Amino acid sequence: MSKKRAYRSKMRILADMMRAIQVEGEEGAGPTKILYAANLSHDRLTQYLDELVEKELIDERNQDESNRSYVLTEKGREFLREYIRVERFSEAFGIEI
């Protein structure tokens, strides 16, 4: 009997990406680091990075054309704090989000 694989919600994927960025602090996280930390394909990573930038949750920093990094905005830090709070609350009741 095989176990049914639990899929992550889009919200969880975005939060995983933002956690990876947060860990790097002011230096920012590069796309490869985010890709591995959030366990995403390159196409999906690009799509979600664009969405996070568009929603002003992260900022893209370019040192040059081949050296990009991403940092959380204040709005992004607030979103992640609230997400973690809701995640802990739901887990206390045995509900996975």
C-alpha positions, 0 to 999 in steps of 0.5 A: 500500500502506498502512502498518498503524497501530500502536496504543498499549497501555493501559500506554503511554497511562497512561505518556503521561498520567503524563509530561504530569503530571510535566512540570508538576511540583508545579503539576500538569497540567490535564485539557486539557493531559493530553488533548492531550499523551496524544492522547486523547478526552475520554471516554477521558481521564476513564476513565483519570484515574479509574483513575489516581486510584483506583490512587493513582498521581495525586492530583486537586487542586481549586482550585474546581469548574472548575479541576482539576489532577493531580499524581503521587504518590510511587507514581506517580513510582515507577511511571513510573520503572520503566516508562521503565526497562522501555521503554528495556530493551525498545527496546535489543532492538528490542521495542516495548511 
